[in-house]
Amino acid sequence: MDTAAHRVAVTHAAGARGMSPALTVLGGTVISLIGLTWDVQWHSDVGPDTFFTLPHLFLYSGSAISGIASLVVVLAATAAQRAGQRHDPAIGGRAVRTLGVFAAPIGYLVSGVGAASFLAYGLWDLWWHGLYGFDAVINSPPHIGLLLSISVTMVGAVMVFAAARDQRWGRVGTLCALSVLLAFSTVTVLGLQNLEGTVSWIDAGTGFVSVLILLVGAGCQAGLRASPQAGSAPGQHGRPGGALLIAVGLGVIQAVFWWFSPWAAHAYADAVGLPVRDYVNGVPEMPSLMPMCLVAVALIIESLLAWGRSARWTPAVVGAVGALIVAACAPFQSALLYGKHVSSTMSIVATSVAGAVLGLLAGFLGWRFGRMLRLLSPAEGH
């Protein structure tokens, strides 16, 4: 067996060993996502809660699962390094020295730090509940910290799978993890609701995070060659479809939660003997925050990237177009779902312009973040 073939075989064997902890971290983030959509619907349809509700336990257990899996991998990598063995970067990325003691694969380091931060904010949330009782809003200080912490764990999950992107499960896992992160981010942007003015910053922020994550997927996918015989340079003639697959993944999550969120909230209310509010409108809260136009936006993004792939400014322009569409469609989606009047023309125009400006930044950053993810793979990061 020649050296190159042996190296590929060893990489694939190590990558297969890394699949179980990667799936565990991703599974933990999915459990947290389930807990979040359940908790948001509970606040809308029922109201009163404490720190120890079932949706909260889902949130915390999901983060704990991801954190424990990350810790196990870090300890295993540290023990292997002390035994004189080389850590394979296909398992979570390259190992970096942490606290002068640990050899932590970078992906698992990020996911583990997010999980640890979540526990710290959880203590703050426990104190907050004890002081103020049930939560009236989602954007309380400890909640924002909790949401950002889980988001960090989800970013770590993306990195863990991206490190194994030379294998099918790594590529699929990267796109799935990005879809989960995007679904979660639609609630995180609610932290902008205290910003007042003509612009709806929640809609503009949704456009920003949507395009950012779609471009991360497109940028990461662009480095994959269409076939082993392809002689193209990474990022020029790679596989298209990363943005579209993430949008489809979000659509699947939205469809499942459209049924699950109200069912779980009402079933749990019946189990604990609490009534459902009289004015419940039947629209699932968290799924309604997810842009329903995103598959169309992703198709436009893929088309524009293919048309202008040789220009350095293309991702930024694509981001502006995509975020503008998401921000412009948001008020019409809300009016359709809730039977309300559409926002004023001035508000829609101002929000669309703000979305386009933020989209420029999202496109610029998203494409580069996608290229950074490619460096985690042993095949491209050496």
C-alpha positions as CSV (number, residue, x, y, z in Angstrom):
1,M,0.0,0.0,0.0
2,D,1.5,3.4,-1.0
3,T,1.8,6.2,1.4
4,A,-1.1,8.3,0.0
5,A,-3.5,5.3,0.0
6,H,-2.4,4.4,3.5
7,R,-2.9,7.9,4.8
8,V,-6.5,8.0,3.3
9,A,-7.3,4.6,4.9
10,V,-6.0,5.8,8.3
11,T,-7.9,9.0,8.0
12,H,-11.2,7.2,7.2
13,A,-10.7,4.8,10.1
14,A,-10.1,7.6,12.5
15,G,-13.0,9.5,11.1
16,A,-15.3,6.5,11.6
17,R,-14.2,6.4,15.3
18,G,-15.0,10.1,15.6
19,M,-18.6,9.7,14.3
20,S,-20.1,8.5,17.6
21,P,-19.0,11.5,19.8
22,A,-19.9,13.9,16.9
23,L,-23.4,12.5,16.7
24,T,-23.7,12.7,20.5
25,V,-22.9,16.4,20.5
26,L,-25.3,17.0,17.6
27,G,-28.0,15.0,19.4
28,G,-27.5,17.1,22.5
29,T,-28.1,20.3,20.5
30,V,-31.2,18.8,18.9
31,I,-32.6,18.0,22.4
32,S,-31.9,21.6,23.4
33,L,-33.7,22.8,20.3
34,I,-36.7,20.6,21.1
35,G,-36.7,22.1,24.6
36,L,-36.6,25.6,23.3
37,T,-39.5,25.3,20.9
38,W,-41.5,23.6,23.7
39,D,-40.6,26.3,26.2
40,V,-41.4,29.2,23.8
41,Q,-44.8,27.6,23.1
42,W,-45.4,27.0,26.8
43,H,-44.9,30.7,27.5
44,S,-47.3,31.7,24.8
45,D,-50.1,29.2,25.4
46,V,-49.9,28.5,29.1
47,G,-47.6,31.0,30.8
48,P,-46.5,30.2,34.4
49,D,-43.4,28.1,34.8
50,T,-40.5,27.5,37.2
51,F,-36.9,26.6,36.7
52,F,-37.7,22.9,36.9
53,T,-40.2,22.5,34.1
54,L,-40.0,19.7,31.5
55,P,-39.0,22.0,28.6
56,H,-36.3,23.5,30.8
57,L,-35.0,20.0,31.6
58,F,-34.8,19.3,27.9
59,L,-32.8,22.5,27.4
60,Y,-30.4,21.6,30.2
61,S,-30.0,17.9,29.5
62,G,-29.2,18.6,25.8
63,S,-26.5,21.0,26.8
64,A,-25.2,18.5,29.4
65,I,-25.1,15.7,26.8
66,S,-23.1,17.8,24.4
67,G,-20.8,19.0,27.2
68,I,-20.1,15.5,28.6
69,A,-19.4,14.1,25.1
70,S,-17.0,17.0,24.5
71,L,-15.2,16.4,27.8
72,V,-14.8,12.7,27.1
73,V,-13.1,13.4,23.7
74,V,-10.9,16.1,25.3
75,L,-9.8,13.7,28.0
76,A,-9.2,10.9,25.5
77,A,-7.1,13.2,23.3
78,T,-5.1,14.4,26.3
79,A,-4.4,10.8,27.4
80,A,-3.4,9.8,23.9
81,Q,-1.0,12.7,23.6
82,R,0.6,11.9,26.9
83,A,1.1,8.3,25.7
84,G,3.0,9.6,22.7
85,Q,0.2,9.1,20.2
86,R,-0.7,11.6,17.5
87,H,-4.2,13.0,17.6
88,D,-5.9,12.7,14.2
89,P,-7.4,16.1,13.2
90,A,-10.4,14.3,11.6
91,I,-11.7,13.8,15.1
92,G,-12.9,17.3,16.0
93,G,-10.0,19.2,14.4
94,R,-6.5,19.8,15.6
95,A,-5.8,19.5,19.3
96,V,-4.8,22.7,21.0
97,R,-3.2,23.0,24.4
98,T,-5.7,24.3,26.9
99,L,-5.1,25.5,30.5
100,G,-1.6,24.1,30.2
101,V,-2.9,20.6,30.8
102,F,-5.4,19.4,28.2
103,A,-5.0,18.7,24.5
104,A,-8.4,19.7,23.2
105,P,-9.6,19.1,19.6
106,I,-10.8,22.6,18.6
107,G,-14.3,21.6,17.7
108,Y,-14.9,19.8,21.0
109,L,-13.3,22.7,22.9
110,V,-15.8,25.1,21.4
111,S,-18.8,22.9,22.1
112,G,-17.5,22.1,25.6
113,V,-17.0,25.8,26.4
114,G,-20.5,26.6,25.3
115,A,-21.9,23.8,27.4
116,A,-19.9,25.0,30.5
117,S,-21.1,28.6,29.9
118,F,-24.6,27.3,29.7
119,L,-24.4,25.8,33.1
120,A,-23.0,29.1,34.6
121,Y,-25.9,31.0,33.0
122,G,-28.3,28.3,34.3
123,L,-27.3,29.1,37.9
124,W,-28.1,32.8,37.1
125,D,-31.4,31.7,35.6
126,L,-32.2,29.7,38.8
127,W,-31.6,32.7,40.9
128,W,-33.6,34.9,38.5
129,H,-36.6,32.5,38.8
130,G,-36.3,32.5,42.6
131,L,-36.3,36.3,42.7
132,Y,-39.0,37.1,40.1
133,G,-41.0,33.9,39.7
134,F,-42.1,32.9,36.2
135,D,-40.6,34.6,33.2
136,A,-42.7,37.2,31.4
137,V,-40.3,37.7,28.4
138,I,-37.8,35.5,26.6
139,N,-35.1,38.3,26.4
140,S,-34.2,38.4,30.1
141,P,-30.5,38.7,30.8
142,P,-29.9,35.1,31.8
143,H,-32.0,33.8,28.9
144,I,-29.9,35.8,26.4
145,G,-26.8,34.2,28.0
146,L,-28.3,30.8,27.8
147,L,-29.3,31.1,24.2
148,L,-25.9,32.4,23.2
149,S,-24.2,29.6,25.1
150,I,-26.2,26.9,23.3
151,S,-25.4,28.7,20.0
152,V,-21.7,28.3,20.8
153,T,-22.2,24.6,21.4
154,M,-24.0,24.3,18.1
155,V,-21.1,26.1,16.4
156,G,-18.8,23.5,18.0
157,A,-21.0,20.8,16.5
158,V,-20.6,22.3,13.1
159,M,-16.8,22.4,13.5
160,V,-16.7,18.8,14.7
161,F,-18.4,17.5,11.6
162,A,-16.5,19.9,9.3
163,A,-13.3,18.3,10.5
164,A,-14.5,15.0,8.9
165,R,-15.9,16.6,5.8
166,D,-13.8,14.3,3.6
167,Q,-16.3,11.6,4.6
168,R,-20.0,11.4,3.7
169,W,-21.2,11.5,7.3
170,G,-19.0,14.6,8.0
171,R,-20.5,16.5,5.1
172,V,-24.1,15.5,5.9
173,G,-23.5,16.3,9.6
174,T,-22.1,19.7,8.8
175,L,-25.2,20.7,6.9
176,C,-27.5,19.2,9.5
177,A,-25.7,21.0,12.3
178,L,-26.0,24.3,10.4
179,S,-29.7,23.7,9.9
180,V,-30.1,23.2,13.7
181,L,-28.1,26.4,14.4
182,L,-30.2,28.4,12.0
183,A,-33.5,27.1,13.6
184,F,-32.2,28.1,17.0
185,S,-30.9,31.5,15.8
186,T,-34.5,32.6,14.9
187,V,-35.2,32.8,18.6
188,T,-31.9,34.4,19.5
189,V,-32.6,37.4,17.4
190,L,-35.6,38.2,19.6
191,G,-33.0,39.8,21.8
192,L,-33.3,42.8,19.4
193,Q,-37.0,43.4,20.1
194,N,-36.2,46.2,22.5
195,L,-34.7,48.3,19.7
196,E,-37.4,50.8,18.6
197,G,-37.9,52.7,15.4
198,T,-39.1,52.4,11.9
199,V,-36.9,49.4,11.2
200,S,-38.0,46.0,12.5
201,W,-34.7,44.8,13.8
202,I,-36.0,41.3,14.4
203,D,-36.8,40.9,10.7
204,A,-33.5,42.5,9.7
205,G,-31.6,40.3,12.2
206,T,-33.4,37.2,10.9
207,G,-32.2,38.1,7.4
208,F,-28.7,38.5,8.7
209,V,-28.4,35.2,10.5
210,S,-30.3,33.3,7.8
211,V,-27.9,34.5,5.0
212,L,-24.9,34.2,7.2
213,I,-25.5,30.5,7.9
214,L,-26.6,29.8,4.3
215,L,-23.3,31.3,3.1
216,V,-21.3,29.3,5.6
217,G,-22.8,26.1,4.2
218,A,-22.2,27.3,0.6
219,G,-18.6,28.3,1.4
220,C,-17.8,25.1,3.1
221,Q,-19.4,23.0,0.4
222,A,-17.6,25.0,-2.4
223,G,-14.3,23.4,-1.4
224,L,-15.5,19.9,-2.3
225,R,-14.6,18.7,-5.8
226,A,-17.4,17.5,-7.9
227,S,-15.5,14.3,-8.7
228,P,-12.1,12.7,-7.9
229,Q,-10.9,13.5,-11.4
230,A,-11.8,17.2,-11.1
231,G,-8.8,19.4,-11.4
232,S,-10.5,22.5,-10.1
233,A,-9.1,24.7,-7.3
234,P,-11.0,24.6,-4.0
235,G,-13.8,27.2,-3.9
236,Q,-14.0,27.7,-7.7
237,H,-15.7,24.6,-9.0
238,G,-16.8,22.8,-5.9
239,R,-20.1,21.1,-5.2
240,P,-23.0,23.5,-5.2
241,G,-26.1,23.1,-3.0
242,G,-24.8,23.8,0.5
243,A,-27.2,26.7,1.0
244,L,-30.1,24.9,-0.5
245,L,-29.7,21.8,1.6
246,I,-29.5,23.9,4.8
247,A,-32.7,25.7,3.8
248,V,-34.4,22.4,3.1
249,G,-33.2,21.1,6.5
250,L,-34.7,24.2,8.2
251,G,-38.0,23.5,6.3
252,V,-38.1,20.0,7.7
253,I,-37.4,21.3,11.3
254,Q,-40.1,23.9,10.8
255,A,-42.7,21.3,9.6
256,V,-42.0,18.9,12.5
257,F,-42.1,21.7,15.1
258,W,-45.3,23.1,13.6
259,W,-47.0,20.0,14.9
260,F,-44.9,19.3,17.9
261,S,-44.8,22.7,19.7
262,P,-48.5,23.2,20.4
263,W,-49.1,19.4,21.0
264,A,-46.2,19.2,23.6
265,A,-47.3,22.5,25.4
266,H,-51.0,21.4,25.6
267,A,-50.2,17.8,26.6
268,Y,-47.9,19.0,29.4
269,A,-50.4,21.6,30.6
270,D,-53.0,18.8,30.9
271,A,-50.5,16.6,32.8
272,V,-49.8,19.3,35.4
273,G,-53.4,20.6,35.6
274,L,-52.9,24.0,34.1
275,P,-55.3,25.6,31.7
276,V,-54.5,26.8,28.2
277,R,-55.1,30.5,27.7
278,D,-58.4,31.5,26.1
279,Y,-56.8,33.7,23.4
280,V,-54.4,31.1,21.9
281,N,-54.4,31.6,18.2
282,G,-53.2,28.2,17.1
283,V,-50.1,29.4,15.4
284,P,-46.9,27.7,16.6
285,E,-44.6,30.4,18.0
286,M,-41.1,29.3,17.2
287,P,-41.8,27.7,13.8
288,S,-43.6,30.9,12.7
289,L,-40.3,32.8,13.3
290,M,-38.5,30.7,10.7
291,P,-38.5,32.3,7.3
292,M,-40.8,30.4,4.9
293,C,-39.2,31.9,1.9
294,L,-35.8,30.5,2.6
295,V,-35.8,27.7,0.0
296,A,-36.4,30.2,-2.7
297,V,-33.8,32.5,-1.2
298,A,-31.3,29.6,-1.2
299,L,-32.0,28.9,-4.8
300,I,-31.3,32.5,-5.7
301,I,-28.1,32.4,-3.6
302,E,-26.9,29.3,-5.4
303,S,-27.7,30.8,-8.8
304,L,-25.9,34.0,-8.1
305,L,-22.9,32.3,-6.6
306,A,-22.6,30.1,-9.7
307,W,-23.0,33.1,-12.0
308,G,-20.4,35.3,-10.3
309,R,-18.1,32.8,-8.6
310,S,-15.0,34.3,-10.0
311,A,-15.6,37.7,-8.4
312,R,-14.4,38.4,-4.9
313,W,-17.4,40.6,-4.1
314,T,-20.0,38.0,-5.1
315,P,-20.7,36.6,-1.6
316,A,-21.3,40.0,-0.1
317,V,-23.7,41.0,-2.9
318,V,-25.4,37.6,-2.7
319,G,-25.8,38.2,1.1
320,A,-27.3,41.6,0.6
321,V,-29.9,40.2,-1.9
322,G,-30.8,37.2,0.3
323,A,-31.1,39.2,3.5
324,L,-33.2,41.9,1.7
325,I,-35.7,39.2,0.5
326,V,-35.9,37.6,3.9
327,A,-36.5,41.0,5.7
328,A,-39.0,42.1,3.0
329,C,-41.0,38.9,3.2
330,A,-41.1,38.7,7.0
331,P,-44.0,41.2,7.6
332,F,-46.1,39.5,4.9
333,Q,-45.5,36.1,6.5
334,S,-46.6,37.5,9.9
335,A,-49.7,39.1,8.4
336,L,-50.6,35.8,6.7
337,L,-50.1,33.6,9.8
338,Y,-51.7,35.9,12.3
339,G,-54.3,37.7,10.2
340,K,-52.9,41.1,10.9
341,H,-52.4,44.1,8.7
342,V,-49.2,44.3,6.8
343,S,-46.7,46.8,8.2
344,S,-46.5,50.3,6.7
345,T,-44.7,50.7,3.4
346,M,-42.1,53.0,5.1
347,S,-41.4,50.2,7.7
348,I,-41.1,47.5,5.0
349,V,-38.7,49.6,2.9
350,A,-36.6,50.7,5.9
351,T,-36.4,47.1,7.2
352,S,-35.5,45.8,3.7
353,V,-32.7,48.4,3.4
354,A,-31.4,47.5,6.9
355,G,-31.5,43.8,6.0
356,A,-29.6,44.5,2.8
357,V,-26.9,46.4,4.6
358,L,-26.6,43.7,7.2
359,G,-26.6,41.1,4.4
360,L,-23.5,42.6,2.9
361,L,-21.7,41.8,6.2
362,A,-23.4,38.4,6.5
363,G,-22.3,37.4,3.0
364,F,-18.7,38.6,3.5
365,L,-18.4,36.8,6.9
366,G,-20.4,33.7,6.0
367,W,-18.4,32.8,2.9
368,R,-15.1,33.3,4.9
369,F,-16.4,31.3,7.9
370,G,-17.2,28.5,5.4
371,R,-13.7,28.6,4.1
372,M,-12.4,28.5,7.6
373,L,-14.4,25.4,8.3
374,R,-12.7,23.7,5.3
375,L,-9.3,24.2,7.1
376,L,-10.4,21.9,9.8
377,S,-10.4,18.9,7.4
378,P,-7.0,17.1,7.4
379,A,-7.1,16.9,3.6
380,E,-7.1,20.7,3.2
381,G,-5.7,22.1,6.5
382,H,-2.2,20.6,6.4
